[in-house]
Amino acid sequence: MRAATTLVNVLAPAHEHEFEATPGLPEALPAHETQLWQGSPDAWLLARQALHVDLVIVYFGALLAWRGIGSAYDGATLGQTLIALAGMLPMIVLALALLGGIAWLMARTTVYTITSKRVVMRVGVVLSITFNLPFAQIASAGWRPRGEHGGDIVLSLAGTDRIAYLHLWPHARPWQLKRTQPMLRGLSNAKAVAETLATALQQAEAARHALPVRAVGAFDTRSGVPTLVANPLAHAA
């Protein structure tokens, strides 16, 4: 009965964040549960990783180069070539501004929370959905560094039930459609957050007298990212 209740908490969306009892959480934490960390994605990292702004910039750069070369090949003067290139700039700036605005909205409306018993993800720009992921439902957690301090934290869920990929995007590991893996994405301080989550999972395991977890930093072949911990609580629930 307890396992079934936990599963409902994992998959069921909570109410709109305007009515949250606590920011980022669907309800106030019980007395025996403490908040360890809370944060949001970095908008620039989210734009680069989820919306692939880097590739878009390269694409537009190639278009400008092609237009310039073509104009010069047709015998246009330098001034005519520059005018032709300038005519493309408004649409390029508009496209990049739209992508940047979407990334900013995603980052602004997303809140990740780690407590002593679960990971909570409040996501969604138009319709906010909150996912409660108790430690007992997390089979493993790993992190992928991006840059000096930034990175992503990937969560592999236990059991056969899954959260729909479209419900989570962009807060899901890319291309994992069959076995969706929630992801705390675009964190500017990912290493510190990963250490906090690893410690919380280890302490929860110790409190439940489960089997020892794997060492922090081991490589998990299933998730494809360095493993923080392989969580035995997921098998004990």
C-alpha positions as CSV (number, residue, x, y, z in Angstrom):
1,M,0.0,0.0,0.0
2,R,2.8,2.4,0.8
3,A,4.6,1.7,-2.5
4,A,1.4,2.5,-4.4
5,T,1.0,5.8,-2.5
6,T,4.6,6.8,-3.3
7,L,4.0,6.0,-7.0
8,V,1.1,8.4,-7.1
9,N,3.2,11.1,-5.6
10,V,5.8,10.6,-8.2
11,L,3.5,10.9,-11.2
12,A,0.8,13.2,-10.2
13,P,1.1,16.9,-11.0
14,A,0.5,19.4,-8.2
15,H,-1.4,22.7,-8.3
16,E,-0.2,26.0,-9.9
17,H,2.8,27.6,-8.2
18,E,0.8,30.8,-7.4
19,F,-0.8,28.8,-4.7
20,E,2.2,27.0,-3.3
21,A,2.5,26.9,0.5
22,T,6.2,27.1,0.1
23,P,8.1,28.4,-3.0
24,G,8.9,25.5,-5.3
25,L,7.0,22.9,-3.2
26,P,3.3,21.9,-3.4
27,E,2.9,21.9,0.4
28,A,4.9,22.8,3.5
29,L,7.5,20.2,4.4
30,P,6.6,17.9,7.3
31,A,8.4,18.3,10.6
32,H,10.7,15.3,10.0
33,E,11.8,16.5,6.5
34,T,14.3,19.3,5.9
35,Q,15.2,21.3,2.7
36,L,18.8,20.9,1.8
37,W,19.0,22.9,-1.4
38,Q,16.8,24.8,-3.8
39,G,17.6,26.5,-7.1
40,S,16.8,27.1,-10.8
41,P,18.6,26.5,-14.1
42,D,20.9,29.1,-15.4
43,A,19.0,30.7,-18.4
44,W,22.1,30.9,-20.6
45,L,23.1,27.3,-19.9
46,L,19.5,26.2,-20.6
47,A,19.5,28.1,-23.9
48,R,22.7,26.5,-25.0
49,Q,21.9,22.9,-23.9
50,A,18.2,22.6,-24.4
51,L,17.5,25.1,-27.2
52,H,20.9,24.6,-28.9
53,V,21.6,28.3,-29.3
54,D,25.2,27.6,-30.2
55,L,24.2,25.6,-33.2
56,V,21.6,28.3,-34.2
57,I,24.3,30.9,-34.1
58,V,26.6,28.7,-36.2
59,Y,23.8,28.2,-38.7
60,F,23.1,31.9,-39.0
61,G,26.8,32.6,-39.3
62,A,27.0,30.1,-42.2
63,L,24.0,31.8,-43.9
64,L,25.7,35.2,-43.6
65,A,28.9,33.9,-45.0
66,W,27.1,32.2,-47.9
67,R,25.2,35.4,-48.6
68,G,28.4,37.5,-48.6
69,I,30.3,35.1,-50.8
70,G,27.4,34.9,-53.2
71,S,27.0,38.6,-53.4
72,A,30.7,39.1,-54.0
73,Y,30.7,36.4,-56.7
74,D,27.9,38.3,-58.5
75,G,30.1,41.3,-58.7
76,A,28.5,43.5,-55.9
77,T,30.5,46.2,-54.3
78,L,31.5,46.0,-50.7
79,G,28.8,48.5,-49.7
80,Q,26.1,46.4,-51.5
81,T,27.3,43.3,-49.9
82,L,27.2,44.9,-46.4
83,I,23.7,46.2,-47.1
84,A,22.6,42.7,-48.2
85,L,24.0,41.2,-45.0
86,A,22.5,43.9,-42.9
87,G,19.0,43.1,-44.3
88,M,19.3,39.6,-42.7
89,L,20.3,40.8,-39.3
90,P,16.8,41.8,-38.0
91,M,15.4,38.3,-38.5
92,I,18.5,36.7,-37.0
93,V,18.3,39.0,-33.9
94,L,14.6,38.3,-33.6
95,A,15.1,34.5,-33.7
96,L,17.9,34.6,-31.1
97,A,15.9,36.9,-28.9
98,L,12.9,34.5,-29.0
99,L,15.1,31.6,-28.0
100,G,16.7,33.6,-25.3
101,G,13.3,34.7,-24.0
102,I,12.0,31.1,-24.0
103,A,15.1,30.0,-22.1
104,W,14.6,32.8,-19.6
105,L,11.0,31.9,-19.0
106,M,11.9,28.2,-18.5
107,A,14.6,29.1,-16.0
108,R,12.4,31.6,-14.2
109,T,9.4,29.2,-13.8
110,T,11.6,26.1,-12.9
111,V,12.5,25.3,-9.3
112,Y,14.5,22.3,-8.2
113,T,14.4,21.2,-4.6
114,I,16.4,18.6,-2.7
115,T,15.2,17.6,0.7
116,S,16.3,14.9,3.1
117,K,13.8,12.5,1.6
118,R,13.1,13.5,-2.0
119,V,13.8,15.5,-5.1
120,V,11.1,17.9,-6.2
121,M,10.9,19.4,-9.7
122,R,8.5,22.3,-10.4
123,V,8.5,22.8,-14.2
124,G,6.3,24.4,-16.9
125,V,6.0,27.9,-18.3
126,V,2.3,28.0,-19.1
127,L,1.1,25.1,-16.9
128,S,3.2,24.4,-13.8
129,I,3.5,20.8,-12.8
130,T,5.3,19.6,-9.7
131,F,6.9,16.1,-9.6
132,N,7.8,14.6,-6.2
133,L,10.5,12.0,-6.6
134,P,11.0,10.2,-3.3
135,F,14.5,8.7,-2.8
136,A,12.8,5.2,-2.8
137,Q,11.9,5.8,-6.4
138,I,15.4,7.0,-7.5
139,A,17.5,4.0,-8.7
140,S,20.6,6.1,-9.2
141,A,21.7,9.7,-9.7
142,G,24.6,10.9,-11.8
143,W,26.0,14.2,-12.9
144,R,27.5,15.4,-16.2
145,P,29.9,18.4,-15.8
146,R,29.6,21.2,-18.4
147,G,32.3,23.8,-18.0
148,E,34.1,24.6,-14.8
149,H,31.2,24.5,-12.4
150,G,28.0,24.0,-14.5
151,G,26.4,20.7,-15.3
152,D,23.3,18.5,-15.2
153,I,22.2,15.9,-12.7
154,V,20.4,12.8,-14.1
155,L,18.0,10.7,-12.1
156,S,17.2,7.1,-13.1
157,L,13.8,6.0,-11.8
158,A,13.1,2.5,-10.3
159,G,10.2,0.4,-11.2
160,T,8.3,0.1,-14.5
161,D,6.2,3.3,-14.4
162,R,7.7,6.3,-16.1
163,I,6.9,10.0,-16.5
164,A,6.1,11.1,-20.0
165,Y,9.1,12.7,-21.8
166,L,7.0,15.6,-23.1
167,H,5.8,16.3,-19.5
168,L,9.4,16.8,-18.4
169,W,11.1,18.3,-21.4
170,P,13.6,20.1,-21.3
171,H,14.1,18.7,-17.8
172,A,14.8,15.2,-19.1
173,R,17.9,13.4,-20.4
174,P,17.9,13.9,-24.2
175,W,16.7,11.0,-26.4
176,Q,15.8,8.7,-23.5
177,L,12.2,8.3,-24.7
178,K,11.5,4.8,-23.5
179,R,13.0,5.1,-20.0
180,T,12.6,8.8,-19.3
181,Q,15.3,10.1,-16.9
182,P,14.4,13.4,-15.1
183,M,17.3,15.8,-15.1
184,L,18.2,18.9,-13.1
185,R,19.4,20.8,-16.1
186,G,21.7,23.8,-16.6
187,L,22.9,24.2,-13.0
188,S,25.6,26.8,-12.6
189,N,26.8,25.1,-9.4
190,A,26.1,21.5,-10.4
191,K,29.1,20.0,-8.6
192,A,28.0,21.4,-5.2
193,V,24.4,20.3,-5.8
194,A,25.6,16.8,-6.8
195,E,27.5,16.5,-3.6
196,T,24.5,17.6,-1.6
197,L,22.3,15.0,-3.3
198,A,24.8,12.2,-2.9
199,T,25.1,13.0,0.8
200,A,21.3,13.0,1.2
201,L,20.9,9.7,-0.5
202,Q,23.7,8.1,1.5
203,Q,22.2,9.4,4.8
204,A,18.8,8.2,3.8
205,E,20.2,4.8,3.0
206,A,22.1,4.7,6.4
207,A,18.9,5.6,8.2
208,R,17.0,2.7,6.6
209,H,19.9,0.3,7.2
210,A,20.1,-0.6,3.6
211,L,23.1,-2.0,1.8
212,P,26.1,0.2,1.2
213,V,26.0,2.5,-1.9
214,R,28.6,2.7,-4.5
215,A,31.4,5.2,-4.2
216,V,30.7,8.7,-5.4
217,G,32.1,9.2,-8.9
218,A,31.7,5.6,-10.1
219,F,30.5,5.2,-13.8
220,D,27.1,3.9,-14.4
221,T,26.8,2.1,-17.8
222,R,23.0,2.3,-17.9
223,S,22.7,6.0,-17.5
224,G,25.9,6.8,-19.4
225,V,27.0,9.4,-16.8
226,P,29.2,9.3,-13.7
227,T,27.2,7.8,-10.8
228,L,26.8,9.7,-7.6
229,V,25.1,6.8,-5.9
230,A,23.3,3.6,-6.8
231,N,20.4,3.9,-4.4
232,P,19.4,0.6,-2.6
233,L,16.3,2.3,-1.2
234,A,14.8,1.9,-4.6
235,H,14.9,-1.8,-4.2
236,A,13.8,-1.8,-0.6
237,A,10.6,0.1,-1.2
